[in-house]
Amino acid sequence: MTAMTLREELIEKIARLPEAQLRAIAPIIDKAAQEAQSPSSFDWLEDARAFREQMNAKYGLMPDSAETLRRMREERPDDIMGLR
């Protein structure tokens, strides 16, 4: 006998449920199915990278704000930490 996959186990269990319980779990299954079909949580990252490339092509390289903050921290650590 071969081991059943999780999908097969769930299908078998769902097939045995009474109609009332099927109605109760239907919204949960619908939501999970919609989430599975929606864009992944990292699609925004691809969009952000594409946008950055468009801006670089149009305006040239933009200053790196993180690098600017690092430089400020190195130049003025006492001011930032409230020691002056």
C-alpha positions as CSV (number, residue, x, y, z in Angstrom):
1,M,0.0,0.0,0.0
2,T,1.4,3.4,-0.9
3,A,1.3,6.3,1.4
4,M,-1.2,9.0,0.7
5,T,-0.2,12.5,0.1
6,L,-1.6,15.2,2.3
7,R,-3.8,16.4,-0.5
8,E,-5.3,12.9,-0.9
9,E,-5.8,12.6,2.9
10,L,-7.6,15.9,3.0
11,I,-9.8,15.0,0.0
12,E,-10.8,11.7,1.6
13,K,-11.6,13.4,4.9
14,I,-13.6,16.2,3.3
15,A,-15.6,13.6,1.3
16,R,-16.8,12.1,4.5
17,L,-18.0,15.4,6.1
18,P,-21.7,16.1,6.4
19,E,-23.1,19.0,4.3
20,A,-23.3,21.4,7.3
21,Q,-19.6,21.0,8.1
22,L,-18.8,21.4,4.4
23,R,-20.6,24.8,4.4
24,A,-18.7,25.8,7.6
25,I,-15.2,25.1,6.1
26,A,-16.0,26.3,2.6
27,P,-15.0,29.9,3.3
28,I,-11.7,28.8,4.8
29,I,-10.9,26.7,1.8
30,D,-12.0,29.5,-0.6
31,K,-9.7,32.0,1.2
32,A,-6.8,29.6,1.1
33,A,-7.3,29.0,-2.6
34,Q,-7.5,32.7,-3.4
35,E,-4.3,33.3,-1.4
36,A,-2.6,30.5,-3.3
37,Q,-3.5,32.2,-6.6
38,S,-2.7,35.7,-5.6
39,P,0.8,37.2,-6.3
40,S,3.4,36.1,-3.9
41,S,4.5,38.4,-1.1
42,F,7.7,39.1,-2.9
43,D,6.2,40.3,-6.2
44,W,6.3,43.8,-4.8
45,L,10.1,43.5,-4.6
46,E,10.3,42.7,-8.3
47,D,8.0,45.7,-9.0
48,A,10.3,47.9,-6.8
49,R,13.4,46.8,-8.7
50,A,11.7,47.5,-12.0
51,F,10.7,50.9,-10.8
52,R,14.2,51.7,-9.6
53,E,15.6,50.7,-13.0
54,Q,13.1,53.0,-14.7
55,M,14.1,55.9,-12.5
56,N,17.8,55.2,-13.0
57,A,17.2,55.2,-16.8
58,K,15.3,58.4,-16.6
59,Y,17.2,60.4,-14.0
60,G,20.5,58.5,-13.6
61,L,21.7,56.9,-10.3
62,M,20.0,58.2,-7.2
63,P,21.8,58.8,-4.0
64,D,21.7,55.9,-1.6
65,S,19.8,57.2,1.5
66,A,21.2,54.4,3.7
67,E,24.7,55.4,2.8
68,T,23.9,59.0,3.6
69,L,22.6,58.0,7.0
70,R,25.7,55.9,7.7
71,R,28.0,58.8,6.8
72,M,26.0,61.1,9.1
73,R,26.4,58.7,12.0
74,E,30.1,58.4,11.5
75,E,30.6,62.2,11.2
76,R,28.3,63.2,14.1
77,P,27.9,60.4,16.6
78,D,27.7,62.7,19.7
79,D,24.9,64.8,18.2
80,I,22.9,61.8,17.2
81,M,23.3,60.1,20.6
82,G,22.4,63.4,22.4
83,L,25.8,63.8,24.0
84,R,26.1,67.5,22.9
